[in-house]
Amino acid sequence: MEYFLTEQQKEIKKLTRTIAEERVLPVRAALDEKEEFPWEIMKILADAGLFGVYMPEEYGGLGGGIFELCLVVEELSRVCSGVAVSYAASGLGTITLLRYGTEEQKRKYLPDIAAGRKLAGFALTEETAGSDAGGIKTTAQRTDNGYILNGTKRFITNGGEAEIYTVIALTAKEKGPRGASAFLVEKDTPGFSFGRKEKKLGIRASATRELVFEDCLVPAENMLGREGMGFIMTMKLLDCSRPGLGAQAVGLAQGALEAAVDYAQQRVQFGHPIIAQQAVQHMLADMAIQVEAARALVYAIARMVDSGAKDFTKESAMAKVFASDTAMRVTTDAMQIFGGVGYMRDYPIEKMFRDAKITQIYEGANQVLRNAIAFELRKKKGRGG
Ligand SMILES: Cc1cc2nc3c(=O)[nH]c(=O)nc-3n(C[C@H](O)[C@H](O)[C@H](O)COP(=O)(O)OP(=O)(O)OC[C@H]3O[C@@H](n4cnc5c(N)ncnc54)[C@H](O)[C@@H]3O)c2cc1C
């Protein structure tokens, strides 16, 4: 389908596809098997200038937005979602700084992140706070020298690998979610360490780890926005980042679709390639329809975010839910088309199927996002059309 990309967007897409096919494809199975963080690929993406696609030129970026970020994530995910997530999580850790940081904070941190010299991460989730982010217990106590952080974050993507983390902590426990604030915490800050590294079903090249804060003193100038803005900024961040997750799901589904079409043309049963069977053709057609619909929605919402629109909570949740449900369905059908070999690790479908599941869970589980969409529908202005 024609999405009317600019010349620069076409270049970004083409460059990422070349890197994905030439550098990621040959190593994706090994990275997954060894659960190894893809540092070499991160370096290649950095050298290609792809970490800064969504940042203003004055901080070393390419001057694009969420749409450009989506293009990179989609192309990486078409080949390996573990690599795509490691790249995307750096954006997740950076967007709050981009939107709410002071000029000084931006000048200090953004150029290194844009150049890929440093990765970022975003830390909200805790044992008591998953879908209910208001359940966080990590505290940030104000002192004369700054804020002292105590608590443990779990399931943090790029945990241990990133140099800079946006961390949400309570500066006023008694106020609940209205008492949360956001801090930039550097990896080598005394009192900051890394705990359990998760062993996962999919996206195994990505690192998912606990962040542990024990009397960790963070300078006051590392607060993002103002005290008490932590949750508002987080909700905005997730509204901005969810099209990126949608792009991850679209890329993954696209990769599975392509693999299934190729396999169906090669595999001969009953004297003909299985693609000659109408039942298989219809599965492939349905997969293609869903992938394209998901892509169109993700691109449209990414463009809406970049347009400067004020409120896109509902649309951004729709893109994430639709694309991730599509990725799960398409990878399931792709495995069906591969038959028994699809279940084996020798073929890429087994990994894609495992990688798809997380897209329905993180950055807002799909049930919770359906709640959010329904909430917006109940307001008259949220009904669309
Ligand atoms: C691999 C991985 C990477 C992650 N990376 C990060 C990261 O970088 N930073 C970060 O902060 N977090 C991260 N997370 C956390 C992730 O965002 C949460 O896991 C997710 O929000 C769901 O929270 P939970 O796991 O506690 O599930 P729960 O909140 O316990 O939910 C369990 C189930 O209950 C359902 N449920 C809960 N509440 C409702 C409701 N009100 N209505 C209907 N259904 C409901 C959910 O949909 C889900 O199906 C990551 C998680 C994983 C697994």
The ligand as a MOL file (V3000), in Angstrom:
LIG
                    3D

  0  0  0     0  0            999 V3000
M  V30 BEGIN CTAB
M  V30 COUNTS 53 58 0 0 0
M  V30 BEGIN ATOM
M  V30 1 C 9.2760 -8.5760 28.8030 0
M  V30 2 C 8.7200 -7.4240 29.5580 0
M  V30 3 C 9.2920 -6.1610 29.4270 0
M  V30 4 C 8.7870 -5.0790 30.1540 0
M  V30 5 N 9.4070 -3.8600 30.0710 0
M  V30 6 C 9.0320 -2.8610 30.9210 0
M  V30 7 C 9.7670 -1.6310 30.9960 0
M  V30 8 O 10.7280 -1.4210 30.2600 0
M  V30 9 N 9.3930 -0.7080 31.9040 0
M  V30 10 C 8.3280 -0.8850 32.7460 0
M  V30 11 O 8.0460 -0.0060 33.5570 0
M  V30 12 N 7.5930 -2.0310 32.6760 0
M  V30 13 C 7.9260 -3.0130 31.8030 0
M  V30 14 N 7.1990 -4.1940 31.7480 0
M  V30 15 C 6.0080 -4.3340 32.5790 0
M  V30 16 C 4.7060 -4.4170 31.7920 0
M  V30 17 O 4.3600 -3.1540 31.2800 0
M  V30 18 C 3.6510 -5.0430 32.7030 0
M  V30 19 O 3.9980 -6.4230 32.8160 0
M  V30 20 C 2.2540 -4.8670 32.1780 0
M  V30 21 O 1.8370 -3.5320 32.2980 0
M  V30 22 C 1.2460 -5.7460 32.8990 0
M  V30 23 O 1.4040 -5.6910 34.2910 0
M  V30 24 P 1.5290 -7.0430 35.1180 0
M  V30 25 O 2.5340 -7.9130 34.4520 0
M  V30 26 O 1.7590 -6.7130 36.5370 0
M  V30 27 O 0.1210 -7.7440 34.9730 0
M  V30 28 P -1.1660 -7.5040 35.9120 0
M  V30 29 O -1.4360 -6.0540 36.0500 0
M  V30 30 O -1.0180 -8.3230 37.1310 0
M  V30 31 O -2.3220 -8.1240 34.9920 0
M  V30 32 C -2.5340 -9.5280 34.8820 0
M  V30 33 C -3.7580 -9.7430 33.9920 0
M  V30 34 O -4.9030 -9.1000 34.5780 0
M  V30 35 C -5.5210 -8.2380 33.6310 0
M  V30 36 N -6.0140 -7.0400 34.3070 0
M  V30 37 C -5.4160 -6.2940 35.2730 0
M  V30 38 N -6.1700 -5.2580 35.6220 0
M  V30 39 C -7.2840 -5.3170 34.8390 0
M  V30 40 C -8.4400 -4.5210 34.6970 0
M  V30 41 N -8.6250 -3.4140 35.4190 0
M  V30 42 N -9.3750 -4.8960 33.7770 0
M  V30 43 C -9.2060 -6.0050 33.0260 0
M  V30 44 N -8.1310 -6.8000 33.1060 0
M  V30 45 C -7.1860 -6.4670 33.9980 0
M  V30 46 C -4.3840 -7.8380 32.6650 0
M  V30 47 O -4.8850 -7.4470 31.4100 0
M  V30 48 C -3.5880 -9.1290 32.5880 0
M  V30 49 O -4.1960 -9.9820 31.6350 0
M  V30 50 C 7.6650 -5.2670 31.0000 0
M  V30 51 C 7.0800 -6.5410 31.1100 0
M  V30 52 C 7.5930 -7.6030 30.4180 0
M  V30 53 C 6.9490 -8.9530 30.5990 0
M  V30 END ATOM
M  V30 BEGIN BOND
M  V30 1 1 1 2
M  V30 2 1 2 3
M  V30 3 2 2 52
M  V30 4 2 3 4
M  V30 5 1 4 5
M  V30 6 1 4 50
M  V30 7 2 5 6
M  V30 8 1 6 7
M  V30 9 1 6 13
M  V30 10 2 7 8
M  V30 11 1 7 9
M  V30 12 1 9 10
M  V30 13 2 10 11
M  V30 14 1 10 12
M  V30 15 2 12 13
M  V30 16 1 13 14
M  V30 17 1 14 15
M  V30 18 1 14 50
M  V30 19 1 15 16
M  V30 20 1 16 17
M  V30 21 1 16 18
M  V30 22 1 18 19
M  V30 23 1 18 20
M  V30 24 1 20 21
M  V30 25 1 20 22
M  V30 26 1 22 23
M  V30 27 1 23 24
M  V30 28 2 24 25
M  V30 29 1 24 26
M  V30 30 1 24 27
M  V30 31 1 27 28
M  V30 32 2 28 29
M  V30 33 1 28 30
M  V30 34 1 28 31
M  V30 35 1 31 32
M  V30 36 1 32 33
M  V30 37 1 33 34
M  V30 38 1 33 48
M  V30 39 1 34 35
M  V30 40 1 35 36
M  V30 41 1 35 46
M  V30 42 1 36 37
M  V30 43 1 36 45
M  V30 44 2 37 38
M  V30 45 1 38 39
M  V30 46 1 39 40
M  V30 47 2 39 45
M  V30 48 1 40 41
M  V30 49 2 40 42
M  V30 50 1 42 43
M  V30 51 2 43 44
M  V30 52 1 44 45
M  V30 53 1 46 47
M  V30 54 1 46 48
M  V30 55 1 48 49
M  V30 56 2 50 51
M  V30 57 1 51 52
M  V30 58 1 52 53
M  V30 END BOND
M  V30 END CTAB
M  END
